[in-house]
Amino acid sequence: METARTAETKNRFDLADRGRIRRALLRYMQQRAIGVPTLQKEIAAANNLSLDRVPLKTLQRFLGDTHRSNDALIRFCAEFVGTLPDSDPLATFGEQMAAFLGVWRDGHDCRPVPPEMTGRYSGRSRRAADPGGGMRVYRGDAEDWVPFSAVEIDPAPAHPFAIVREFVSNWDRRPPAEASAATTARRAYEGIAIHPNGSFFVVMRNVLTGTPRIYWLDWVADGRLGGQGHESRAGLDAGPATGASTHSSTPVLFDRAKEGS
């Protein structure tokens, strides 16, 4: 994400620039639990300015996006944003995804992720088909499901999305008796979850390859989420045979992890 560290030579800011700077300031205020007057003082100090050079009302209008503020103020804000740690790319992605997918027809914003959805989960998946091509009948009982992954869903305060991280410890979906650290592929993912009308939608990426992974989930029992996961094949996978699918689709169940586990 572009920052304002090049603001010494930048004197004009388009709408995209202004939006990035505004979001960074609002995120900073939220993280620090400060108001606009405190932000005004910090921007002035970062630019070696007197307070009157960063008018409070003008800064309030810029943060509220009610007026097009002059480029001089934006330059001071950009200089200040440039001193902050790099923005969280997951938060930026979550804002953009919620804005793109989450607007209802009546104009209201995306509904927030329910607090009861956040927390730690242990994931199970349907056992993989026999690699030898044999047919196995699913009986629908516990033997059909194998340990698959661990998921953490963390709230993003004041945002409609949540941060999601998943560690898949049994990518090949082998029964516990056959799975081992030496033979089972392990993969890590990070992304966001939003709550559009009807279901939970999770979008992540493999932290090593960048391969996208998605889930459609919903409540199937108290404290349990269920649905389907999808991921395209990438460099970690063996090349598909002619006519084979270019992506994997996996039924999953996520049970809320017990405290202390």
C-alpha positions as CSV (number, residue, x, y, z in Angstrom):
1,M,0.0,0.0,0.0
2,E,1.3,3.4,-0.9
3,T,2.2,5.6,2.1
4,A,2.9,9.3,2.3
5,R,6.6,9.0,2.9
6,T,7.2,10.7,-0.5
7,A,5.1,13.7,0.6
8,E,8.0,16.1,0.5
9,T,7.7,16.3,-3.2
10,K,4.0,15.7,-3.5
11,N,1.7,18.7,-3.4
12,R,-1.5,17.5,-5.1
13,F,-3.6,14.6,-3.9
14,D,-6.4,12.8,-5.8
15,L,-9.4,11.1,-4.3
16,A,-7.6,7.8,-3.9
17,D,-4.8,9.5,-2.0
18,R,-7.2,11.4,0.2
19,G,-9.1,8.2,0.9
20,R,-6.0,6.3,2.0
21,I,-4.8,9.1,4.2
22,R,-8.2,9.5,5.8
23,R,-8.5,5.8,6.6
24,A,-5.0,5.8,8.1
25,L,-5.9,8.7,10.4
26,L,-9.2,7.2,11.4
27,R,-7.5,3.9,12.1
28,Y,-4.8,5.6,14.2
29,M,-7.4,7.5,16.2
30,Q,-9.3,4.3,16.9
31,Q,-6.2,2.3,17.9
32,R,-5.0,5.1,20.2
33,A,-8.6,6.0,21.4
34,I,-7.9,9.7,20.8
35,G,-10.1,12.5,19.5
36,V,-9.6,15.1,16.7
37,P,-8.0,17.8,19.0
38,T,-5.3,15.3,20.1
39,L,-4.8,14.3,16.5
40,Q,-4.5,17.9,15.5
41,K,-1.7,18.5,18.0
42,E,0.2,15.4,16.8
43,I,0.0,16.3,13.1
44,A,1.2,19.8,13.9
45,A,4.1,18.5,16.0
46,A,5.1,16.0,13.3
47,N,5.3,18.9,10.8
48,N,6.9,21.4,13.2
49,L,3.9,23.7,12.8
50,S,1.8,25.8,15.1
51,L,-1.7,24.6,15.7
52,D,-3.3,27.3,13.6
53,R,-1.6,25.8,10.5
54,V,-3.7,22.6,11.1
55,P,-7.2,24.1,11.6
56,L,-9.3,21.9,13.8
57,K,-12.6,22.4,11.9
58,T,-10.8,21.8,8.5
59,L,-9.3,18.6,9.9
60,Q,-12.8,17.5,11.2
61,R,-14.3,18.1,7.8
62,F,-11.6,16.1,6.1
63,L,-12.0,13.2,8.5
64,G,-15.8,13.3,8.0
65,D,-15.3,13.6,4.2
66,T,-17.8,16.5,4.1
67,H,-15.7,18.9,2.2
68,R,-12.7,18.8,-0.2
69,S,-9.9,20.1,2.0
70,N,-7.0,22.0,0.6
71,D,-3.9,20.2,-0.5
72,A,-1.8,22.0,2.1
73,L,-3.7,20.3,5.0
74,I,-3.6,17.0,3.2
75,R,0.2,17.3,2.8
76,F,0.6,17.8,6.5
77,C,-1.7,14.8,7.2
78,A,0.3,12.7,4.7
79,E,3.6,13.6,6.3
80,F,2.1,12.5,9.7
81,V,0.8,9.2,8.2
82,G,4.2,8.6,6.7
83,T,5.7,8.5,10.3
84,L,3.2,5.7,11.3
85,P,3.9,2.0,11.1
86,D,2.8,0.4,7.8
87,S,-0.9,-0.2,7.7
88,D,-2.3,-3.7,8.2
89,P,-3.0,-5.1,4.7
90,L,-5.7,-7.4,6.1
91,A,-7.6,-4.4,7.5
92,T,-7.3,-2.5,4.2
93,F,-8.5,-5.6,2.3
94,G,-11.4,-6.0,4.8
95,E,-12.5,-2.4,4.3
96,Q,-12.5,-2.8,0.5
97,M,-14.2,-6.2,0.5
98,A,-17.0,-5.0,2.8
99,A,-17.5,-1.9,0.7
100,F,-17.6,-3.9,-2.5
101,L,-19.8,-6.9,-1.4
102,G,-21.6,-5.6,1.7
103,V,-23.8,-2.7,0.6
104,W,-27.5,-3.6,0.7
105,R,-29.9,-2.3,-1.9
106,D,-31.4,0.1,0.7
107,G,-28.0,1.7,1.1
108,H,-27.1,0.4,4.5
109,D,-23.6,-0.8,5.1
110,C,-22.6,-4.5,5.4
111,R,-23.9,-6.0,8.7
112,P,-21.1,-6.6,11.2
113,V,-19.7,-10.0,11.9
114,P,-21.7,-11.3,15.0
115,P,-19.5,-11.3,18.2
116,E,-20.5,-14.9,18.8
117,M,-18.8,-15.9,15.6
118,T,-15.3,-14.8,16.8
119,G,-13.1,-17.1,18.7
120,R,-11.0,-20.3,18.1
121,Y,-12.2,-23.3,16.3
122,S,-11.0,-26.8,15.5
123,G,-11.9,-27.9,11.9
124,R,-12.8,-31.3,10.5
125,S,-13.3,-32.3,6.9
126,R,-14.6,-35.3,5.0
127,R,-12.0,-37.9,4.4
128,A,-10.3,-37.8,1.0
129,A,-11.3,-40.4,-1.6
130,D,-9.2,-43.5,-1.9
131,P,-6.1,-42.4,-3.9
132,G,-6.2,-45.7,-5.7
133,G,-9.5,-44.8,-7.3
134,G,-11.5,-47.2,-5.2
135,M,-15.0,-46.2,-4.1
136,R,-15.9,-45.7,-0.4
137,V,-19.4,-45.2,0.8
138,Y,-19.9,-42.3,3.2
139,R,-22.0,-43.4,6.1
140,G,-22.5,-39.9,7.5
141,D,-21.0,-40.8,10.9
142,A,-18.0,-39.5,12.7
143,E,-15.6,-41.9,10.9
144,D,-16.2,-39.9,7.7
145,W,-14.7,-36.8,9.2
146,V,-11.0,-36.3,10.1
147,P,-9.1,-33.5,11.9
148,F,-8.3,-30.8,9.4
149,S,-7.3,-27.4,10.7
150,A,-7.3,-24.8,13.5
151,V,-9.0,-21.4,12.9
152,E,-8.9,-18.1,14.8
153,I,-11.6,-15.5,14.0
154,D,-10.6,-12.2,15.6
155,P,-12.9,-9.1,15.8
156,A,-11.9,-5.9,14.0
157,P,-13.4,-3.2,16.3
158,A,-15.5,-0.6,14.5
159,H,-15.4,-2.5,11.3
160,P,-17.9,-4.9,9.7
161,F,-15.4,-7.6,9.0
162,A,-13.3,-10.0,11.2
163,I,-9.7,-11.2,10.7
164,V,-9.3,-14.9,10.1
165,R,-6.2,-17.1,10.3
166,E,-6.2,-20.8,9.5
167,F,-3.5,-23.5,10.0
168,V,-4.2,-26.6,8.0
169,S,-2.5,-29.6,9.7
170,N,-4.0,-32.4,7.6
171,W,-4.2,-31.0,4.0
172,D,-4.5,-34.5,2.6
173,R,-7.4,-35.3,4.8
174,R,-6.0,-38.6,6.1
175,P,-7.5,-40.6,9.0
176,P,-5.6,-39.9,12.3
177,A,-4.0,-43.4,12.1
178,E,-2.4,-42.6,8.8
179,A,-1.5,-38.9,9.3
180,S,1.9,-37.9,10.7
181,A,4.0,-34.8,10.7
182,A,6.4,-36.4,8.2
183,T,3.8,-37.2,5.6
184,T,1.0,-34.7,6.0
185,A,1.1,-31.3,4.2
186,R,0.6,-28.3,6.4
187,R,-0.5,-24.9,5.2
188,A,-1.1,-21.5,6.7
189,Y,-3.7,-18.9,5.6
190,E,-4.8,-15.4,6.6
191,G,-7.7,-13.2,5.4
192,I,-11.0,-11.7,6.4
193,A,-14.6,-12.8,7.0
194,I,-17.7,-10.7,6.3
195,H,-21.4,-11.4,6.9
196,P,-23.4,-10.6,3.8
197,N,-27.1,-11.5,3.7
198,G,-27.5,-15.2,4.3
199,S,-24.1,-16.6,5.2
200,F,-20.5,-16.0,6.4
201,F,-18.0,-15.5,3.6
202,V,-14.3,-16.0,4.3
203,V,-11.6,-15.0,1.8
204,M,-8.0,-15.9,2.6
205,R,-4.6,-16.4,1.0
206,N,-1.9,-19.0,1.5
207,V,0.8,-17.0,3.3
208,L,3.5,-18.8,1.3
209,T,2.1,-18.9,-2.2
210,G,-0.6,-16.3,-2.2
211,T,-3.1,-18.9,-3.5
212,P,-6.7,-17.7,-2.7
213,R,-8.9,-19.8,-0.4
214,I,-12.6,-19.2,0.3
215,Y,-15.3,-20.6,2.7
216,W,-19.0,-20.2,2.7
217,L,-20.1,-21.0,6.2
218,D,-23.2,-20.9,8.4
219,W,-24.3,-22.1,11.8
220,V,-25.2,-25.8,11.8
221,A,-25.4,-26.3,15.6
222,D,-24.6,-24.4,18.8
223,G,-21.0,-23.2,18.5
224,R,-20.4,-25.0,15.2
225,L,-19.9,-23.6,11.7
226,G,-20.3,-25.7,8.6
227,G,-20.0,-25.3,4.9
228,Q,-17.6,-25.7,2.0
229,G,-14.0,-24.6,1.3
230,H,-12.5,-24.0,-2.1
231,E,-8.9,-23.5,-3.2
232,S,-7.3,-23.5,-6.6
233,R,-4.2,-25.7,-7.3
234,A,-0.9,-24.0,-6.9
235,G,2.9,-24.6,-6.9
236,L,2.6,-26.8,-3.8
237,D,0.3,-29.3,-5.6
238,A,1.2,-32.0,-8.0
239,G,0.1,-31.0,-11.5
240,P,-3.4,-32.2,-12.2
241,A,-3.9,-35.1,-14.7
242,T,-5.6,-34.3,-18.0
243,G,-9.2,-33.5,-17.4
244,A,-8.7,-33.3,-13.6
245,S,-10.2,-30.4,-11.6
246,T,-8.0,-27.3,-11.2
247,H,-9.3,-26.6,-7.7
248,S,-10.2,-28.5,-4.6
249,S,-13.6,-28.3,-2.8
250,T,-13.8,-29.5,0.8
251,P,-16.8,-30.0,3.1
252,V,-15.8,-28.6,6.6
253,L,-17.1,-28.4,10.1
254,F,-15.7,-26.0,12.6
255,D,-16.3,-26.7,16.3
256,R,-15.6,-24.0,18.9
257,A,-12.4,-24.9,20.7
258,K,-12.6,-25.6,24.4
259,E,-11.1,-23.1,26.8
260,G,-7.4,-23.9,27.5
261,S,-7.1,-26.2,24.5
